[in-house]
Every structure is written in C-alpha cells, then in structure tokens.
Amino acid sequence: LELAGQAASESYQNQAAIDLLTRALALAGNPSQRLDLLLAREAVFERLGQRDNQRGDLDESAQLADNLADPGRQAVAALRLANLLRVVGKLQESLATLDAATGFARQARDLPAEARVWLLRGMIAFQKGDYDVANQQLTTSYTLATDSEVRTTAAEAHYNLGNCALVNED
C-alpha cells in the first residue's frame, strides 16, 4: 500500500494516493513507518490545498518525531509546519516554528534543513515587506544550500533573491 501510494502520488493521482496511504496508515504499527506515511500523505494534501488535513498530518508527525527523539525528522516536521503556517498567513507562528526547526537541524547537523529554515525566514521577511532582511536571509540560505549541494533549495533561494532585487529595482 505504501509503494502504491507513493507511485500514485508521483503520477499526480492524488485521490488514489490519499486513499492508499490512508489504508497503509491503518495497518502501520511501527511509529517510524507511520511518520513516513503521514509525511507522504501530507505532501498530497499540500498539493491539493487541503490545509486542515495537512495540518492534522503535520501535528501527528511532529508528535511522532518527538516521541522518536529524532532531531532530523523533528526538523522535517517543523519545516513543513512552518511552511504551511507561512502559506496561510500565520507568519509569527511560522517564525516560532522555524526557531524549533533551527534547533533540530543543528542538533542533527543537517545543513540542508538549516538552508531550508533560512529560505522560509527570507520568504516571510519578503512577505512582511522587509526586503533587506529577506535579502540577507535568502543569501544565507543560498550559501548553505550551495555548500551542501541541495539544488532545489539553492534555486528557490536564488529565485527569491531575484524578487528582492526586482522590488529594489536592482
């Protein structure tokens, strides 16, 4: 069910992916496996804009990651929750969640996660109209992502740096 759910998700058969991952969750006894399934289903809910379902999966994911005492997975859950909060306009709550994500990423020595933290911080600063702070944070994200060879985050940071330059007529 997990593999079928992942395949459905990868081919954008979103409802099938949700159904398969939900069925797999009903059978999952291992907390680590349950966490992976929740994060997989959350990504589909995000794609569909089903924010309440997404939040439910993220809350349970964070609790499982805390119970597992796994800082890397705690960072992932916190980063995804921070992004959801950013998207729905809860910027202060997102920043508080990013503070937790920073601690988890550093504890796990996870530079890609730390680069993602700075990316989201920069995006929030941009949303708030603080373009100089956004530029600094996005530059930090770009540097960390480039150093750790995470091209997707580096590209997102670079794109958002372009937005800062555009706003500043640079």
C-alpha positions in Angstrom: 0.0 0.0 0.0 2.8 2.4 0.8 4.6 1.8 -2.5 1.3 2.0 -4.4 0.5 5.3 -2.6 4.0 6.7 -3.4 3.6 5.7 -7.1 0.1 7.3 -7.2 1.5 10.5 -5.6 4.4 10.7 -8.1 1.9 10.4 -11.0 -0.4 13.0 -9.5 -3.2 10.6 -8.9 -3.9 12.5 -5.8 -7.1 10.9 -4.5 -5.8 7.4 -5.1 -2.6 8.4 -3.3 -4.6 9.6 -0.3 -6.7 6.5 -0.2 -3.7 4.1 -0.4 -1.7 6.0 2.1 -4.7 6.2 4.5 -5.1 2.4 4.2 -1.4 1.9 4.8 -1.6 4.1 7.9 -4.4 2.0 9.3 -2.1 -1.0 9.2 1.1 0.7 10.3 2.2 -0.3 13.8 5.7 1.0 13.8 5.9 4.7 14.7 8.7 5.3 12.3 6.8 3.9 9.4 3.7 5.8 10.5 5.6 9.0 10.4 6.9 8.3 6.9 3.3 7.6 5.7 1.9 10.7 7.4 4.6 12.9 5.7 3.9 11.3 2.3 0.1 11.9 2.7 0.7 15.4 4.0 2.6 16.3 0.7 -0.5 15.2 -1.3 -2.8 17.3 1.0 -0.4 20.2 0.4 -0.6 19.8 -3.3 -4.4 19.8 -3.2 -4.6 22.8 -0.8 -6.4 20.7 1.9 -5.0 22.7 4.7 -7.0 21.2 7.6 -6.0 17.6 6.6 -2.4 18.8 6.0 -2.3 20.4 9.5 -3.6 17.2 11.1 -0.9 15.1 9.5 1.8 17.6 10.4 0.6 17.7 14.1 0.7 13.9 14.3 4.0 13.8 12.5 5.6 16.3 14.9 4.3 14.3 17.9 5.7 11.0 16.5 9.1 12.6 15.6 9.2 14.0 19.2 8.4 10.5 20.6 11.2 9.0 18.5 13.6 11.7 19.7 14.9 12.0 16.1 16.1 15.6 15.5 16.3 15.1 11.8 12.7 14.1 11.5 11.7 16.7 14.0 13.3 19.3 11.7 11.4 17.9 8.7 8.1 18.1 10.5 8.8 21.5 11.9 9.9 22.9 8.5 6.7 21.6 6.8 4.5 23.0 9.5 6.3 26.4 9.3 5.7 26.4 5.6 2.0 25.7 6.0 1.7 28.4 8.6 3.5 30.8 6.2 1.2 29.9 3.3 -1.9 30.6 5.4 -0.6 33.9 6.7 0.3 33.0 10.2 3.7 34.5 9.9 4.6 34.9 13.7 3.6 31.3 14.4 5.6 30.2 11.4 8.7 32.1 12.7 8.3 30.4 16.1 8.1 27.0 14.5 11.2 27.9 12.5 13.0 28.6 15.8 12.3 25.0 16.8 13.3 23.7 13.3 16.6 25.5 13.6 17.4 23.8 16.9 16.5 20.4 15.5 18.5 20.9 12.3 21.6 22.0 14.2 21.2 19.1 16.6 21.0 16.7 13.6 23.9 18.6 11.9 21.6 18.9 8.9 22.8 21.7 6.7 20.1 21.2 4.0 17.4 21.6 6.7 19.2 24.7 8.0 19.3 26.1 4.5 15.5 25.5 4.2 15.0 27.3 7.6 16.8 30.4 6.2 14.8 30.2 2.9 11.5 30.2 4.8 12.7 33.0 7.0 13.6 35.0 4.0 10.3 34.4 2.3 8.5 35.6 5.5 10.6 38.7 5.7 9.7 39.4 2.0 6.0 38.9 2.7 6.3 41.4 5.5 8.0 43.9 3.2 11.4 43.8 5.0 13.4 43.3 1.8 16.8 44.0 3.3 16.4 41.3 5.9 14.9 39.0 3.3 17.9 39.5 1.1 20.3 38.6 4.0 18.4 35.5 5.0 18.0 34.3 1.4 21.7 34.8 0.8 22.4 32.6 3.8 20.0 30.0 2.5 21.6 30.1 -0.9 25.1 29.7 0.5 24.2 26.8 2.8 22.2 25.1 0.0 25.1 25.5 -2.5 27.7 24.3 0.0 25.6 21.2 0.8 24.7 20.7 -2.9 20.9 21.0 -2.4 20.0 22.4 -5.8 16.3 22.8 -5.2 16.7 25.0 -2.1 19.5 26.9 -3.8 17.2 27.5 -6.8 14.4 28.7 -4.6 16.7 31.0 -2.7 18.1 32.4 -5.9 14.6 32.9 -7.3 13.5 34.8 -4.2 16.7 36.8 -4.2 15.7 37.9 -7.7 12.3 39.0 -6.3 14.2 41.1 -3.7 16.3 42.7 -6.5 13.1 43.4 -8.5 11.4 45.1 -5.6 14.6 47.2 -5.0 14.7 48.0 -8.7 18.2 46.4 -8.9 
